[in-house]
Amino acid sequence: MAGGASNNDEVISDINVTPLVDIMLCLLVIFMVTTSYVVADSIKMDLPEASTGGPTEPSTVMIAYTADEATNTRQLYLNGEKSSEQALRAHIKAEKAAGKDNLQAVIAADTRVSHGEVIRIIDLVKQEGIIKFALNIEAPGQQEKKQPGQNE
């Protein structure tokens, strides 16, 4: 018979998953539509490219180090806000005091920032007790192709 029961009045014990699949597909569509409206503020940076980079997990300490091309000034950002090395140290100490022991720092440095400056930031983070850190990069082809003479 079509219902899975025979002629002897057996109870139908099969689970029909079609309504569950319909609900999951509706939730998936709603999720996809709403996530397109979520836009995070970002700091404009020219990250170096690397083909072996992978996604990073969210972290409490997001560090960005930029260099202004015109004035050659450096600026440190902590979780998207302008900061200083002292404020970075204080933030890490506060996070440690709050009981967060497995902190990870994600460091994004502009291509105009020297290798020594990046090492100094890594050393600062390690001095404060964060042993896990990642360097933020862009995969090849993600950067916009600039035309000669085009300003940022």
C-alpha positions in Angstrom: 0.0 0.0 0.0 1.0 3.6 -0.4 1.1 4.6 3.2 3.5 1.9 4.3 0.8 -0.1 6.2 -0.6 -3.4 5.1 -4.2 -4.6 5.2 -4.0 -5.7 8.8 -4.4 -2.2 10.5 -0.8 -1.7 11.5 0.3 1.6 12.9 2.2 3.8 10.5 5.6 4.3 12.1 7.5 6.0 9.3 8.6 9.6 9.8 7.7 12.0 7.1 10.7 14.5 6.8 9.2 16.5 3.9 7.8 19.2 6.1 11.1 19.4 8.0 13.0 19.9 4.8 10.5 22.6 3.7 11.0 24.5 6.9 14.8 24.2 6.7 14.8 25.5 3.1 12.7 28.5 4.1 15.0 29.3 7.0 18.0 29.0 4.7 16.4 31.5 2.3 15.6 33.9 5.1 19.2 33.6 6.4 20.7 34.3 3.0 18.5 37.3 2.5 19.2 38.9 5.9 22.9 38.3 5.9 23.3 40.4 2.7 22.1 43.4 4.8 24.7 43.0 7.5 27.6 45.2 6.6 30.6 45.7 8.8 32.6 48.9 9.0 36.1 48.3 7.8 39.5 50.1 7.7 40.8 50.6 4.2 44.0 48.6 3.9 46.2 47.2 1.2 46.9 43.7 2.5 49.6 41.5 1.0 48.5 38.5 -1.0 49.1 34.8 -0.2 47.6 31.8 -1.9 47.9 29.6 1.2 45.8 31.7 3.5 42.7 30.3 5.1 39.8 31.8 7.1 40.4 32.8 10.7 38.2 32.4 13.6 36.7 35.4 15.3 39.0 36.8 17.9 38.8 39.2 20.8 41.9 41.1 19.7 41.8 42.4 16.1 44.8 44.6 15.3 45.2 46.7 12.2 48.4 48.6 11.5 48.2 51.1 8.6 50.5 53.5 6.9 49.3 56.7 5.2 51.0 56.9 1.8 51.0 60.7 1.5 52.3 61.5 5.0 54.0 58.2 5.9 52.3 58.2 9.3 51.5 55.0 11.1 48.2 54.3 12.9 47.3 51.3 15.1 43.7 50.1 15.3 42.3 47.9 18.0 39.0 46.1 17.1 38.3 48.8 14.5 39.0 51.9 16.6 42.1 54.1 16.6 44.4 53.0 19.5 47.9 53.1 20.8 50.4 50.4 22.0 49.6 51.3 25.6 45.9 50.9 25.0 46.5 47.6 23.3 48.5 46.4 26.3 45.7 47.5 28.6 43.0 45.8 26.5 44.9 42.5 26.5 45.4 42.7 30.3 41.7 43.5 30.8 40.7 40.5 28.7 43.1 38.2 30.6 41.7 39.6 33.9 38.2 38.8 32.7 39.2 35.1 32.5 39.8 34.8 28.8 42.9 32.7 28.6 42.8 31.4 25.0 43.0 34.8 23.3 44.0 35.0 19.7 45.2 38.1 18.0 44.6 38.7 14.3 47.1 41.2 12.9 46.5 43.0 9.6 49.3 45.2 8.4 49.3 47.4 5.3 51.9 46.5 2.6 53.6 49.9 3.2 54.4 48.9 6.8 57.9 47.4 7.2 58.6 43.9 8.4 60.3 45.2 11.5 57.2 47.1 12.5 55.0 44.0 12.2 57.4 42.0 14.3 57.3 44.7 16.9 53.5 44.4 17.1 53.7 40.6 17.3 56.3 40.9 20.1 54.1 43.3 22.0 51.2 40.9 21.7 53.4 37.9 22.8 54.7 39.9 25.8 51.2 40.4 27.0 50.6 36.6 27.0 48.8 35.9 23.7 50.7 33.1 22.0 48.2 32.4 19.2 48.2 35.0 16.5 47.4 35.1 12.8 48.4 37.5 10.0 45.6 38.8 7.9 46.1 38.5 4.1 44.1 38.7 0.9 43.8 35.8 -1.5 45.1 36.5 -5.0 42.5 38.3 -7.1 40.6 39.9 -4.2 42.3 43.2 -4.5 40.8 45.7 -6.9 42.8 46.2 -10.1 44.0 49.8 -10.0 44.4 51.8 -13.2 47.6 53.8 -13.6 47.1 57.2 -12.0 44.1 56.2 -10.0 43.9 57.5 -6.4 42.6 55.6 -3.5 
